[in-house]
Amino acid sequence: MSPETKEEEIREDEQIKRELLGKSEISILLKTYDDIFSDFDPRPFVHRALSDDFLLEAKKATFGREGAFQLRFLIPRQARKPDQEVLIKKRLRDHFRKHFILLEKEVAKTKRRAWYMASLGAFMLVLATLVSIYGGEGIWTHILLVLLEPAGWFTAWTGLDQLFYTVEEKKPDLDFYRKMANVEILFISY
């Protein structure tokens, strides 16, 4: 093969890559299937942990996207193994669905706990108000007020903080896993 022919093939391959990248909504260029998985996990693809780099790039690529989209892995023609692609797709879907369900449960649990805490704090404040109105002037009235008022405020504000801020912090991850749980995964040769 002459150097000009080889150079021409390289240019054609680069042109094909650019066209594929332009067509797909999310494209990730791979050298091998191992690029998707952790380098430190020697298990087979079905059980192997996903690469933190892959997950980070996928999060960046999906940020701000709405609706259904495709996740396209561009891999060299000679490196493709269709039987492994089936296993990898299953592993990716299982991972994304599992983490979506776990995060969804965690957010729901946090919301329930936050509402409970905010309600408990409000109840303590109402109780402190009733004690101050009907409790008289005894030492036990003052001790009860000293305990109920700060505890009520602290509990109510902590519950509201969890409801508005802790849940909000988890929302990007929950959105990412929701999108990825339904993504169409394709492997394309270049």
N, C-alpha and C positions, 0 to 999 in steps of 0.2 A: 504494500500500500504506500503510495507516494505521500510525502508530507503535505502537499496541497489537498489531497483527498481526505486525509485525516483531519486537517484544519477545517475543511468544508463540513465534515460530519460533526465536528465539535460545534461549529456555528449553527448547524441545523438542530442539534440537540438543545442548544441554548435557546433557539427560537421556539422550539416545542415547549420548553419549560416556561418561557415567558407567556406563551399563549394559554397554557394550562393554568398558570397563576392568575392570569387576567379573567378567565372564565369562572373559576370557582370562588365561592364565597369565603371559605377559609381553607387555605392550602398550607401544608407543612411538608417541607422537603426532607426526605429521609435518605440516608445512605444504606441503612439496613433496618430491619424491624426492631433491632435492639435499641434504636434511638428513642423509641416510645417508652421503653422500660428502664428501670433502675439498673445501673451498672453493678450494684452491690448485691443484687438478688439473683442467685444462680438457678432458681426454679424455672420450670417450663412456662411458656407464655400464659397458659390458662390460670396460673396461680401467681404470677410474677407481679411485683409492685410497679406502679407507673412511675416514670421519671418525674422528679420535681420540675425539671426544666421543661418537659413537655406540658405538664399541667399549667405552669406559669405562662407559657406561650399561648396555650389554648385559652386561658383566662383573658389575656391581652386581646386575642383575636376576637373573642365573643363579646367583649365589653361594648355596650351600647347597641348591640344588634338585637332586633326583635323578630319574632316569627321563626318559622322553620328555615333551616339552612343545612348545607352539606359540609362535612369535614372531609377534605380530600388529602390523602397522603400520596405524595409524589415520590415514587421509588424507582431506581434504575431497573430497566427491563430484565436484565440478567439476575437481579437479586430477588425477583418476585417468586413467591411460593404460595399459590392459591389456597392450599390446605391450611397453611399457617395463618393466612389472612382471615379465614373463617374463625379460627380460635382467637385471634387478636380482636376482631370485632366483638365477639362474645365477651371477652375479658373487659374491653372498654365499656360496653353497655352495662355489664354487671357492676363495674366500679362506679360509673356515674349514677346509676339507679340507686345503688346501695347508699352512696354518700348523700344523694338527694333526700332519700327517705330518712336517714339519720339526722340530717340537718333540719328537715321539716319537723320531725318529732322534737328535736332540741328547741327549736323556736317556739313551738306550741307549748312545751313545758315551761319555758322561760316566761311566756306571756301569761300562762295560768298562775305561776308563782308571783309574777309582778302584780297582777290584779289582786291576788290574795293579800300580798303585803300592803298595797295601797289601801285596800279596804280595811285591813286590820289597823293600819295607822289612822285612818279616818275614824274608825270606831273608838280607838284610844283617845283621840282628841275630843270626840263627842262625850265620852265618859269623863274626861278631865273637866270639860265644861259643866257637866251635871254635878260633879263633885264640888266644883268651886261655887256653884249656885246653892246647892242643897246640903253641902257637907258640914257647914258650921265652921268653927274656928279652932278645932282641936289639932293636936300634933299629928294624928293619923291622917287627917285631911291634907295637911301640908306635905307630909311624906308621900301620900298618894299622888298629889299634884306634881311634886318634884319628879316622880317616876313616870307618870303618864304623859305629861306634856312633851318632854324631849323624846321619849320612846315613840310617841305618836307621830311627831314630826319626822323623826329619823326613818321610821318604818314606811310612812307614806311617801316620802321623797325617794327613798331607796327603791320602792316598788315602781314609782313613776319613772325613775332613771332607767331601770331595767326595761320597762315597757317601751320607752321612747329611744333610748340610746343603745342598750345592749342588743336588742332585737334588730335595730337599724344597722349595727356593725356586722351582723351575720347575713344581712340581706344580699350583698354582692355574691357571696359564696353560694347562697341558696339559689339565686338567679342563675349563676353559672351552671350549677349541677342540674337545675330544671331544664335549661337549654340543652345541655349535653346529654341528658337522659333520653331526649327525643331526636338527637341529631342523626342524620343519615351519614354513614361512614363508607367512604370509597377509597380504594387503592387504585392508583393510575400509574401506568408505566411512562417513563420518559427516556 
